[in-house]
Amino acid sequence: MTRDELVDYFSDESNDEFLKFDRVKPLYANRPDLNAFLLLEHICPDEHDIIGGAEHDQIWLKVDIDRLAERASEEHLLTLVRCGVFYDSEVDSLSMFV
């Protein structure tokens, strides 16, 4: 998958799977945020904190978008969307509301 395809996938506001955590299979954790973090660690392991920043009710995830595009399957992306992950184009980062 290309970076642009990944960004388009997350940016699709018509995605009716957003926050449909009850549809996630397999589960890495029972909490949507933790499930997303563990899946991202599985796809793109790193030694740094996964939360790159936070403000008010939003966090940004420190995940290399290009690396994620190379490694993630569409099923991985669907799981992330179901966990509440989206792409924030203002900061070129994955993000979640808390």
MOPAC internal coordinates of N, CA, C and O (Angstrom, degrees):
PM7 1SCF
backbone

  N    0.0000 0     0.00 0     0.00 0    0    0    0
  C    1.4411 1     0.00 0     0.00 0    1    0    0
  C    1.5288 1   107.68 1     0.00 0    2    1    0
  O    1.2310 1   120.68 1   -34.98 1    3    2    1
  N    1.3158 1   116.30 1   145.02 1    3    2    1
  C    1.4599 1   120.34 1   177.49 1    5    3    2
  C    1.5209 1   110.18 1   -88.77 1    6    5    3
  O    1.2310 1   121.39 1   -15.46 1    7    6    5
  N    1.3220 1   114.94 1   164.54 1    7    6    5
  C    1.4644 1   120.84 1   176.93 1    9    7    6
  C    1.5335 1   110.22 1   -59.12 1   10    9    7
  O    1.2310 1   120.61 1   135.85 1   11   10    9
  N    1.3380 1   116.43 1   -44.15 1   11   10    9
  C    1.4660 1   120.30 1  -179.29 1   13   11   10
  C    1.5238 1   111.62 1   -62.71 1   14   13   11
  O    1.2310 1   120.16 1   141.05 1   15   14   13
  N    1.3222 1   117.31 1   -38.95 1   15   14   13
  C    1.4642 1   120.64 1   177.91 1   17   15   14
  C    1.5263 1   110.72 1   -64.69 1   18   17   15
  O    1.2310 1   120.79 1   138.88 1   19   18   17
  N    1.3307 1   116.09 1   -41.12 1   19   18   17
  C    1.4666 1   120.22 1   178.61 1   21   19   18
  C    1.5260 1   110.28 1   -63.74 1   22   21   19
  O    1.2310 1   120.19 1   133.11 1   23   22   21
  N    1.3152 1   117.24 1   -46.89 1   23   22   21
  C    1.4597 1   121.21 1   179.54 1   25   23   22
  C    1.5247 1   110.05 1   -61.06 1   26   25   23
  O    1.2310 1   120.30 1   136.21 1   27   26   25
  N    1.3307 1   117.03 1   -43.79 1   27   26   25
  C    1.4656 1   120.77 1   178.07 1   29   27   26
  C    1.5257 1   111.21 1   -60.45 1   30   29   27
  O    1.2310 1   120.61 1   138.82 1   31   30   29
  N    1.3343 1   116.44 1   -41.18 1   31   30   29
  C    1.4654 1   120.34 1  -179.38 1   33   31   30
  C    1.5277 1   110.40 1   -59.42 1   34   33   31
  O    1.2310 1   120.60 1   132.03 1   35   34   33
  N    1.3400 1   116.45 1   -47.97 1   35   34   33
  C    1.4663 1   120.42 1  -178.94 1   37   35   34
  C    1.5174 1   112.41 1   -73.42 1   38   37   35
  O    1.2310 1   119.94 1   153.00 1   39   38   37
  N    1.3148 1   117.71 1   -27.00 1   39   38   37
  C    1.4577 1   121.69 1  -175.87 1   41   39   38
  C    1.5207 1   113.36 1   -85.06 1   42   41   39
  O    1.2310 1   120.37 1   172.57 1   43   42   41
  N    1.3161 1   116.90 1    -7.43 1   43   42   41
  C    1.4620 1   120.89 1  -178.11 1   45   43   42
  C    1.5212 1   110.09 1   -68.57 1   46   45   43
  O    1.2310 1   120.77 1   -79.27 1   47   46   45
  N    1.3174 1   116.13 1   100.73 1   47   46   45
  C    1.4627 1   121.18 1  -177.24 1   49   47   46
  C    1.5202 1   113.03 1   -69.55 1   50   49   47
  O    1.2310 1   120.50 1   167.65 1   51   50   49
  N    1.3202 1   116.64 1   -12.35 1   51   50   49
  C    1.4606 1   119.19 1   179.11 1   53   51   50
  C    1.5283 1   111.68 1   -89.80 1   54   53   51
  O    1.2310 1   120.26 1  -175.27 1   55   54   53
  N    1.3241 1   117.11 1     4.73 1   55   54   53
  C    1.4560 1   120.56 1  -178.18 1   57   55   54
  C    1.5266 1   109.56 1   -67.42 1   58   57   55
  O    1.2310 1   120.62 1   -72.78 1   59   58   57
  N    1.3114 1   116.43 1   107.22 1   59   58   57
  C    1.4668 1   120.99 1  -177.37 1   61   59   58
  C    1.5297 1   112.66 1   -80.28 1   62   61   59
  O    1.2310 1   120.16 1  -174.68 1   63   62   61
  N    1.3323 1   117.31 1     5.32 1   63   62   61
  C    1.4646 1   121.11 1   178.23 1   65   63   62
  C    1.5282 1   111.94 1   -93.53 1   66   65   63
  O    1.2310 1   120.11 1   173.76 1   67   66   65
  N    1.3397 1   117.40 1    -6.24 1   67   66   65
  C    1.4548 1   120.87 1  -177.52 1   69   67   66
  C    1.5274 1   110.47 1   -59.39 1   70   69   67
  O    1.2310 1   121.32 1   -53.37 1   71   70   69
  N    1.3210 1   115.08 1   126.63 1   71   70   69
  C    1.4725 1   123.70 1   179.57 1   73   71   70
  C    1.5326 1   114.08 1    64.97 1   74   73   71
  O    1.2310 1   119.53 1  -154.55 1   75   74   73
  N    1.2993 1   118.51 1    25.45 1   75   74   73
  C    1.4655 1   122.28 1   175.74 1   77   75   74
  C    1.5383 1   108.56 1   -95.41 1   78   77   75
  O    1.2310 1   121.12 1  -121.18 1   79   78   77
  N    1.3280 1   115.46 1    58.82 1   79   78   77
  C    1.4559 1   121.41 1  -174.37 1   81   79   78
  C    1.5294 1   112.73 1   -59.37 1   82   81   79
  O    1.2310 1   120.28 1   152.18 1   83   82   81
  N    1.3180 1   117.06 1   -27.82 1   83   82   81
  C    1.4653 1   120.15 1  -179.46 1   85   83   82
  C    1.5352 1   111.70 1   -64.50 1   86   85   83
  O    1.2310 1   119.81 1   166.58 1   87   86   85
  N    1.3238 1   117.98 1   -13.42 1   87   86   85
  C    1.4691 1   122.27 1   179.40 1   89   87   86
  C    1.5286 1   113.26 1   -95.82 1   90   89   87
  O    1.2310 1   119.70 1  -179.93 1   91   90   89
  N    1.3187 1   118.18 1     0.07 1   91   90   89
  C    1.4658 1   121.55 1  -176.50 1   93   91   90
  C    1.5180 1   110.67 1   -75.43 1   94   93   91
  O    1.2310 1   121.37 1   -53.24 1   95   94   93
  N    1.3162 1   114.99 1   126.76 1   95   94   93
  C    1.4716 1   123.61 1   174.27 1   97   95   94
  C    1.5190 1   107.60 1  -146.31 1   98   97   95
  O    1.2310 1   117.80 1   -47.88 1   99   98   97
  N    1.2846 1   121.80 1   132.12 1   99   98   97
  C    1.4645 1   128.08 1    -7.52 1  101   99   98
  C    1.5258 1   110.37 1   -78.49 1  102  101   99
  O    1.2310 1   121.66 1   -21.63 1  103  102  101
  N    1.3136 1   114.43 1   158.37 1  103  102  101
  C    1.4634 1   120.92 1   177.91 1  105  103  102
  C    1.5281 1   109.64 1   -91.15 1  106  105  103
  O    1.2310 1   120.76 1   -45.46 1  107  106  105
  N    1.3182 1   116.16 1   134.54 1  107  106  105
  C    1.4646 1   121.38 1   170.68 1  109  107  106
  C    1.5218 1   109.21 1   -93.98 1  110  109  107
  O    1.2310 1   120.75 1   154.79 1  111  110  109
  N    1.3469 1   116.17 1   -25.21 1  111  110  109
  C    1.4611 1   122.84 1   179.25 1  113  111  110
  C    1.5225 1   108.13 1  -157.45 1  114  113  111
  O    1.2310 1   120.30 1   -17.51 1  115  114  113
  N    1.3126 1   117.04 1   162.49 1  115  114  113
  C    1.4624 1   121.66 1  -179.05 1  117  115  114
  C    1.5261 1   113.35 1   -84.63 1  118  117  115
  O    1.2310 1   119.93 1   174.47 1  119  118  117
  N    1.3201 1   117.74 1    -5.53 1  119  118  117
  C    1.4562 1   122.42 1  -179.88 1  121  119  118
  C    1.5282 1   108.84 1  -107.48 1  122  121  119
  O    1.2310 1   119.45 1   -47.80 1  123  122  121
  N    1.3204 1   118.66 1   132.20 1  123  122  121
  C    1.4638 1   120.40 1  -177.03 1  125  123  122
  C    1.5267 1   113.92 1   -57.02 1  126  125  123
  O    1.2310 1   120.00 1   136.11 1  127  126  125
  N    1.3330 1   117.61 1   -43.89 1  127  126  125
  C    1.4624 1   119.05 1  -178.93 1  129  127  126
  C    1.5206 1   111.49 1   -66.26 1  130  129  127
  O    1.2310 1   120.33 1   134.72 1  131  130  129
  N    1.3048 1   116.98 1   -45.28 1  131  130  129
  C    1.4597 1   120.96 1   179.57 1  133  131  130
  C    1.5298 1   110.77 1   -65.39 1  134  133  131
  O    1.2310 1   120.36 1   141.37 1  135  134  133
  N    1.3149 1   116.91 1   -38.63 1  135  134  133
  C    1.4553 1   121.24 1   177.06 1  137  135  134
  C    1.5379 1   109.96 1   -59.60 1  138  137  135
  O    1.2310 1   120.35 1   134.86 1  139  138  137
  N    1.3368 1   116.93 1   -45.14 1  139  138  137
  C    1.4666 1   121.36 1   178.71 1  141  139  138
  C    1.5269 1   110.69 1   -63.47 1  142  141  139
  O    1.2310 1   120.13 1   136.15 1  143  142  141
  N    1.3265 1   117.36 1   -43.85 1  143  142  141
  C    1.4642 1   120.58 1  -179.83 1  145  143  142
  C    1.5227 1   110.96 1   -61.19 1  146  145  143
  O    1.2310 1   120.40 1   134.68 1  147  146  145
  N    1.3228 1   116.83 1   -45.32 1  147  146  145
  C    1.4673 1   120.51 1  -178.66 1  149  147  146
  C    1.5216 1   111.31 1   -66.76 1  150  149  147
  O    1.2310 1   120.07 1   141.65 1  151  150  149
  N    1.3163 1   117.48 1   -38.35 1  151  150  149
  C    1.4638 1   120.16 1   177.20 1  153  151  150
  C    1.5265 1   110.13 1   -65.43 1  154  153  151
  O    1.2310 1   119.85 1   135.62 1  155  154  153
  N    1.3192 1   117.89 1   -44.38 1  155  154  153
  C    1.4647 1   120.62 1   177.88 1  157  155  154
  C    1.5267 1   111.19 1   -62.23 1  158  157  155
  O    1.2310 1   120.03 1   141.48 1  159  158  157
  N    1.3126 1   117.54 1   -38.52 1  159  158  157
  C    1.4715 1   120.96 1   176.62 1  161  159  158
  C    1.5276 1   110.64 1   -63.98 1  162  161  159
  O    1.2310 1   120.59 1   142.96 1  163  162  161
  N    1.3157 1   116.49 1   -37.04 1  163  162  161
  C    1.4759 1   121.40 1   178.15 1  165  163  162
  C    1.5289 1   110.65 1   -66.41 1  166  165  163
  O    1.2310 1   120.51 1   137.43 1  167  166  165
  N    1.3308 1   116.64 1   -42.57 1  167  166  165
  C    1.4712 1   121.00 1  -177.36 1  169  167  166
  C    1.5245 1   111.47 1   -76.65 1  170  169  167
  O    1.2310 1   120.23 1   135.12 1  171  170  169
  N    1.3131 1   117.17 1   -44.88 1  171  170  169
  C    1.4777 1   122.93 1  -174.74 1  173  171  170
  C    1.5267 1   110.20 1  -131.61 1  174  173  171
  O    1.2310 1   119.90 1  -107.24 1  175  174  173
  N    1.3221 1   117.80 1    72.76 1  175  174  173
  C    1.4642 1   118.88 1  -178.81 1  177  175  174
  C    1.5279 1   111.33 1   -59.08 1  178  177  175
  O    1.2310 1   121.33 1   -34.01 1  179  178  177
  N    1.3256 1   115.06 1   145.99 1  179  178  177
  C    1.4582 1   120.70 1  -178.99 1  181  179  178
  C    1.5214 1   107.99 1  -152.41 1  182  181  179
  O    1.2310 1   120.76 1   -12.03 1  183  182  181
  N    1.3117 1   116.16 1   167.97 1  183  182  181
  C    1.4613 1   121.05 1  -179.19 1  185  183  182
  C    1.5209 1   112.73 1  -104.31 1  186  185  183
  O    1.2310 1   119.90 1   179.03 1  187  186  185
  N    1.3272 1   117.80 1    -0.97 1  187  186  185
  C    1.4541 1   122.08 1  -177.50 1  189  187  186
  C    1.5248 1   110.59 1  -100.57 1  190  189  187
  O    1.2310 1   120.99 1   -14.32 1  191  190  189
  N    1.3190 1   115.71 1   165.68 1  191  190  189
  C    1.4616 1   120.86 1   174.93 1  193  191  190
  C    1.5207 1   109.62 1   -58.82 1  194  193  191
  O    1.2310 1   120.26 1   -35.37 1  195  194  193
  N    1.3001 1   117.12 1   144.63 1  195  194  193
  C    1.4660 1   120.68 1  -179.16 1  197  195  194
  C    1.5316 1   110.99 1   -81.08 1  198  197  195
  O    1.2310 1   120.07 1   154.75 1  199  198  197
  N    1.3125 1   117.48 1   -25.25 1  199  198  197
  C    1.4665 1   120.47 1   178.19 1  201  199  198
  C    1.5196 1   107.99 1   -89.23 1  202  201  199
  O    1.2310 1   121.52 1   -63.38 1  203  202  201
  N    1.3321 1   114.71 1   116.62 1  203  202  201
  C    1.4521 1   120.05 1  -177.35 1  205  203  202
  C    1.5114 1   113.26 1   -92.20 1  206  205  203
  O    1.2310 1   120.28 1   161.28 1  207  206  205
  N    1.3254 1   117.08 1   -18.72 1  207  206  205
  C    1.4540 1   120.82 1  -179.90 1  209  207  206
  C    1.5128 1   110.16 1  -176.73 1  210  209  207
  O    1.2310 1   121.33 1   -16.75 1  211  210  209
  N    1.3162 1   115.06 1   163.25 1  211  210  209
  C    1.4638 1   120.72 1   179.35 1  213  211  210
  C    1.5146 1   109.24 1  -150.97 1  214  213  211
  O    1.2310 1   121.59 1   -34.35 1  215  214  213
  N    1.3214 1   114.56 1   145.65 1  215  214  213
  C    1.4561 1   120.34 1   176.20 1  217  215  214
  C    1.5195 1   107.99 1  -154.77 1  218  217  215
  O    1.2310 1   121.28 1   -51.16 1  219  218  217
  N    1.3170 1   115.16 1   128.84 1  219  218  217
  C    1.4624 1   121.65 1  -179.61 1  221  219  218
  C    1.5283 1   109.76 1    52.73 1  222  221  219
  O    1.2310 1   119.46 1    70.25 1  223  222  221
  N    1.3266 1   118.63 1  -109.75 1  223  222  221
  C    1.4637 1   121.42 1  -176.34 1  225  223  222
  C    1.5263 1   112.55 1  -113.07 1  226  225  223
  O    1.2310 1   120.03 1  -154.92 1  227  226  225
  N    1.3264 1   117.54 1    25.08 1  227  226  225
  C    1.4633 1   121.12 1  -177.36 1  229  227  226
  C    1.5183 1   110.40 1  -132.06 1  230  229  227
  O    1.2310 1   121.18 1   -39.65 1  231  230  229
  N    1.3382 1   115.35 1   140.35 1  231  230  229
  C    1.4678 1   120.97 1   172.83 1  233  231  230
  C    1.5240 1   108.12 1  -119.72 1  234  233  231
  O    1.2310 1   121.39 1   -27.92 1  235  234  233
  N    1.3229 1   114.94 1   152.08 1  235  234  233
  C    1.4634 1   121.47 1   175.13 1  237  235  234
  C    1.5099 1   108.20 1  -115.21 1  238  237  235
  O    1.2310 1   121.23 1   -40.96 1  239  238  237
  N    1.3190 1   115.26 1   139.04 1  239  238  237
  C    1.4600 1   121.61 1  -174.45 1  241  239  238
  C    1.5264 1   110.28 1   -99.26 1  242  241  239
  O    1.2310 1   121.38 1   -46.88 1  243  242  241
  N    1.3243 1   114.96 1   133.12 1  243  242  241
  C    1.4498 1   121.43 1  -179.89 1  245  243  242
  C    1.5295 1   108.64 1   -87.90 1  246  245  243
  O    1.2310 1   121.37 1   -97.23 1  247  246  245
  N    1.3390 1   114.99 1    82.77 1  247  246  245
  C    1.4623 1   122.30 1  -179.56 1  249  247  246
  C    1.5235 1   107.07 1  -131.30 1  250  249  247
  O    1.2310 1   120.60 1   -48.10 1  251  250  249
  N    1.3113 1   116.46 1   131.90 1  251  250  249
  C    1.4605 1   121.52 1   178.81 1  253  251  250
  C    1.5354 1   108.52 1   -69.61 1  254  253  251
  O    1.2310 1   120.68 1   -68.91 1  255  254  253
  N    1.3218 1   116.31 1   111.09 1  255  254  253
  C    1.4678 1   121.78 1  -175.27 1  257  255  254
  C    1.5242 1   111.17 1   -62.09 1  258  257  255
  O    1.2310 1   119.75 1   139.68 1  259  258  257
  N    1.3298 1   118.07 1   -40.32 1  259  258  257
  C    1.4683 1   120.92 1  -179.97 1  261  259  258
  C    1.5275 1   111.32 1   -65.31 1  262  261  259
  O    1.2310 1   121.01 1   137.59 1  263  262  261
  N    1.2990 1   115.68 1   -42.41 1  263  262  261
  C    1.4728 1   120.30 1   178.39 1  265  263  262
  C    1.5255 1   111.10 1   -65.26 1  266  265  263
  O    1.2310 1   120.87 1   138.72 1  267  266  265
  N    1.3268 1   115.94 1   -41.28 1  267  266  265
  C    1.4543 1   120.23 1   177.74 1  269  267  266
  C    1.5249 1   110.13 1   -61.89 1  270  269  267
  O    1.2310 1   120.29 1   137.20 1  271  270  269
  N    1.3306 1   117.05 1   -42.80 1  271  270  269
  C    1.4722 1   121.20 1   179.62 1  273  271  270
  C    1.5258 1   111.16 1   -60.65 1  274  273  271
  O    1.2310 1   120.21 1   142.62 1  275  274  273
  N    1.3181 1   117.20 1   -37.38 1  275  274  273
  C    1.4699 1   121.58 1   179.57 1  277  275  274
  C    1.5238 1   112.30 1   -68.87 1  278  277  275
  O    1.2310 1   120.31 1   145.64 1  279  278  277
  N    1.3252 1   117.02 1   -34.36 1  279  278  277
  C    1.4687 1   121.18 1  -169.13 1  281  279  278
  C    1.5232 1   115.65 1  -104.18 1  282  281  279
  O    1.2310 1   119.87 1   154.43 1  283  282  281
  N    1.3122 1   117.85 1   -25.57 1  283  282  281
  C    1.4704 1   120.43 1  -171.96 1  285  283  282
  C    1.5222 1   111.74 1   -82.69 1  286  285  283
  O    1.2310 1   121.52 1   -38.31 1  287  286  285
  N    1.3108 1   114.69 1   141.69 1  287  286  285
  C    1.4662 1   120.86 1   172.74 1  289  287  286
  C    1.5295 1   108.09 1   -90.48 1  290  289  287
  O    1.2310 1   120.83 1   -11.66 1  291  290  289
  N    1.3034 1   116.01 1   168.34 1  291  290  289
  C    1.4650 1   119.65 1   176.62 1  293  291  290
  C    1.5273 1   110.11 1   -63.12 1  294  293  291
  O    1.2310 1   120.12 1   146.19 1  295  294  293
  N    1.3041 1   117.38 1   -33.81 1  295  294  293
  C    1.4685 1   120.85 1   177.53 1  297  295  294
  C    1.5358 1   110.74 1   -64.62 1  298  297  295
  O    1.2310 1   120.17 1   140.54 1  299  298  297
  N    1.3321 1   117.28 1   -39.46 1  299  298  297
  C    1.4654 1   120.38 1   175.59 1  301  299  298
  C    1.5240 1   110.38 1   -59.85 1  302  301  299
  O    1.2310 1   120.74 1   133.46 1  303  302  301
  N    1.3345 1   116.18 1   -46.54 1  303  302  301
  C    1.4665 1   120.25 1  -178.85 1  305  303  302
  C    1.5204 1   111.12 1   -63.81 1  306  305  303
  O    1.2310 1   120.47 1   140.41 1  307  306  305
  N    1.3211 1   116.71 1   -39.59 1  307  306  305
  C    1.4569 1   120.54 1   177.58 1  309  307  306
  C    1.5283 1   110.34 1   -60.91 1  310  309  307
  O    1.2310 1   120.52 1   136.78 1  311  310  309
  N    1.3083 1   116.61 1   -43.22 1  311  310  309
  C    1.4663 1   120.49 1   177.87 1  313  311  310
  C    1.5232 1   110.83 1   -61.39 1  314  313  311
  O    1.2310 1   120.27 1   136.52 1  315  314  313
  N    1.3271 1   117.10 1   -43.48 1  315  314  313
  C    1.4591 1   120.10 1   179.56 1  317  315  314
  C    1.5275 1   111.32 1   -62.52 1  318  317  315
  O    1.2310 1   120.47 1   137.28 1  319  318  317
  N    1.3220 1   116.70 1   -42.72 1  319  318  317
  C    1.4709 1   120.67 1   177.32 1  321  319  318
  C    1.5250 1   110.00 1   -61.93 1  322  321  319
  O    1.2310 1   120.36 1   137.41 1  323  322  321
  N    1.2996 1   116.93 1   -42.59 1  323  322  321
  C    1.4670 1   120.73 1   179.03 1  325  323  322
  C    1.5255 1   111.86 1   -64.69 1  326  325  323
  O    1.2310 1   120.57 1   155.26 1  327  326  325
  N    1.3286 1   116.52 1   -24.74 1  327  326  325
  C    1.4636 1   121.60 1   177.06 1  329  327  326
  C    1.5261 1   112.06 1   -84.77 1  330  329  327
  O    1.2310 1   120.03 1   172.88 1  331  330  329
  N    1.3332 1   117.54 1    -7.12 1  331  330  329
  C    1.4543 1   120.73 1   177.61 1  333  331  330
  C    1.5160 1   114.96 1   100.90 1  334  333  331
  O    1.2310 1   119.87 1  -167.16 1  335  334  333
  N    1.3192 1   117.85 1    12.84 1  335  334  333
  C    1.4592 1   121.57 1   178.42 1  337  335  334
  C    1.5289 1   108.97 1   -82.38 1  338  337  335
  O    1.2310 1   120.96 1   -42.15 1  339  338  337
  N    1.3263 1   115.77 1   137.85 1  339  338  337
  C    1.4621 1   120.82 1   175.10 1  341  339  338
  C    1.5240 1   108.74 1  -141.01 1  342  341  339
  O    1.2310 1   120.55 1   -11.07 1  343  342  341
  N    1.3229 1   116.56 1   168.93 1  343  342  341
  C    1.4563 1   122.39 1   179.73 1  345  343  342
  C    1.5209 1   109.05 1   -99.21 1  346  345  343
  O    1.2310 1   120.77 1   -51.35 1  347  346  345
  N    1.3263 1   116.14 1   128.65 1  347  346  345
  C    1.4599 1   122.56 1   177.80 1  349  347  346
  C    1.5232 1   107.91 1  -103.60 1  350  349  347
  O    1.2310 1   120.50 1   -76.18 1  351  350  349
  N    1.3182 1   116.66 1   103.82 1  351  350  349
  C    1.4664 1   121.69 1  -175.47 1  353  351  350
  C    1.5297 1   112.62 1   -68.22 1  354  353  351
  O    1.2310 1   119.91 1   156.73 1  355  354  353
  N    1.3193 1   117.77 1   -23.27 1  355  354  353
  C    1.4680 1   120.17 1   179.73 1  357  355  354
  C    1.5129 1   112.59 1   -64.93 1  358  357  355
  O    1.2310 1   120.23 1   150.22 1  359  358  357
  N    1.3239 1   117.16 1   -29.78 1  359  358  357
  C    1.4589 1   120.92 1  -179.21 1  361  359  358
  C    1.5263 1   112.80 1  -122.58 1  362  361  359
  O    1.2310 1   120.40 1  -173.30 1  363  362  361
  N    1.3493 1   116.84 1     6.70 1  363  362  361
  C    1.4658 1   122.57 1   178.94 1  365  363  362
  C    1.5252 1   110.93 1    52.26 1  366  365  363
  O    1.2310 1   121.40 1  -124.25 1  367  366  365
  N    1.3328 1   114.93 1    55.75 1  367  366  365
  C    1.4613 1   119.89 1  -175.40 1  369  367  366
  C    1.5224 1   110.22 1  -150.77 1  370  369  367
  O    1.2310 1   121.31 1   -26.10 1  371  370  369
  N    1.3238 1   115.09 1   153.90 1  371  370  369
  C    1.4548 1   119.58 1   168.90 1  373  371  370
  C    1.5219 1   108.05 1   -73.54 1  374  373  371
  O    1.2310 1   120.92 1   -29.19 1  375  374  373
  N    1.3178 1   115.84 1   150.81 1  375  374  373
  C    1.4525 1   120.04 1  -175.08 1  377  375  374
  C    1.5238 1   110.20 1  -148.06 1  378  377  375
  O    1.2310 1   121.33 1   -15.93 1  379  378  377
  N    1.3194 1   115.07 1   164.07 1  379  378  377
  C    1.4604 1   122.88 1   175.46 1  381  379  378
  C    1.5229 1   108.28 1  -146.24 1  382  381  379
  O    1.2310 1   120.71 1   -27.87 1  383  382  381
  N    1.3193 1   116.25 1   152.13 1  383  382  381
  C    1.4541 1   121.41 1   169.89 1  385  383  382
  C    1.5210 1   107.97 1   -91.84 1  386  385  383
  O    1.2310 1   121.03 1   -32.80 1  387  386  385
  N    1.3243 1   115.64 1   147.20 1  387  386  385
  C    1.4659 1   119.67 1   179.50 1  389  387  386
  C    1.5074 1   110.63 1  -115.00 1  390  389  387
  O    1.2310 1   120.10 1   180.00 1  391  390  389

